[in-house]
Amino acid sequence: MNKTLQMVDLRAQTAAIRPDLDAAIAAVLDRGAFVRGPFVAAFEADLAAYVEGLGSTEPVYALGVGNGTDALQIALMALGVKAGDEVVCPSFTFVATAEAAAVLGAKPVFVDIDPETFNLDPDLLHAALTTRTKAVVPVHMFGQCADMTAIRAVCDPLGIPVVEDAAQAIGSTWQGRPAGVMGDLTCLSFYPSKNLGAFGDGGAVLTTDEDLASKTRQIANHGSAKKYHHTTVGVNSRLDAIQASILSVHLGHLPAWIDARRAAASCYDAHLADLEDVTRPRRENDARHVFHQYTIRVSADVRDGLRDHLKAQGVPTMIYYPEPIHQMPPYLGPALPETERACREVLSLPMHPHLSIADTEYVAGHVRSYLEAGVPVAA
Ligand SMILES: Cc1ncc(COP(=O)(O)O)c(C=O)c1O
């Protein structure tokens, strides 16, 4: 029987908890507090408590902001990044990671990835650092933490701050510590399709450093701690109360949603295990992967054909990411072989908490049928 699957099933997710969402939105309308105020403060406290509960030994400060891109920019501003500085990050990521540095006049300097985890390769990090490096921004790609131990071991002796881009990785851990407490600052995105999504844009900056917490709060509020009194140059970036109240409801379901994603990933793993032409996402022993995406690798010659075949069977796929940032006009930089190869070989399969075992079997079965049939030789 043919199915029609979704990459992300936001309608199913919303339908399952609709009365709670309706009540949360109604509470904001009844109170009439739409910007900052009690709903945002409550969500910030819930978010900090959630991250602390995953294994932090220190209190976490959480600040809601307009989106994940703003979170990155505000974090870099809090570290004093300015024109002429360098910010080191991967090129295999969404453009926002580099854009946040570029918009401040700093230069993104790209480091290649580990081909099995898609995360910044810490062995290549030291060579990318200069006296102009003001921050390193590892991305926890697809929901699995970068090797934060190795990254800090390179950066700490040089006094270089680390900003975690955890836009895809809320709830993930590395050696028992959560994303959100391993960097000096951490950035989250609540874009609707993220593991914790709003019904519009949203983001957050996390830190365990009280001083950085107060700096980010001021920067996000026009550089002001006191109304109409501005002590630094800031921006206007706020999480609004309706999004915050929706996020508070979603946060309550996040642990179960993450478990469901991990279970779906295990089903994919089992069904794809014997396919030699498929490289499954590697789970690091030290990491708890939250599977924002389940991304396989296949040879570049078969990827597009496989994609078309899956589409014809009602299975959508995505290519995260088709083009490395260092090959985009505003960000040109030296070659990065593993990043470029990944862009040619990756294929993300449907992944969301409402994917059934039968769905994963169906997807894997069609990956198998295409690869086992052999690819037609071009005429
Ligand atoms: C790795 C990464 N960084 C940053 C962002 C930016 O987040 P937002 O879309 O909320 O601005 C995203 C999400 O789109 C992302 O995936």
The ligand as a Gaussian input file, in Angstrom:
#p B3LYP/6-31G(d) Opt

LIG

0 1
 C       22.385000      25.165000      12.859000
 C       21.443000      26.339000      12.841000
 N       21.876000      27.520000      13.305000
 C       21.067000      28.589000      13.325000
 C       19.762000      28.529000      12.886000
 C       18.949000      29.777000      12.861000
 O       17.762000      29.699000      13.563000
 P       16.489000      30.594000      13.148000
 O       15.929000      30.019000      11.887000
 O       15.566000      30.453000      14.310000
 O       16.965000      31.986000      12.970000
 C       19.272000      27.297000      12.429000
 C       17.862000      27.106000      12.015000
 O       17.299000      27.422000      11.109000
 C       20.129000      26.177000      12.388000
 O       19.699000      24.991000      11.932000

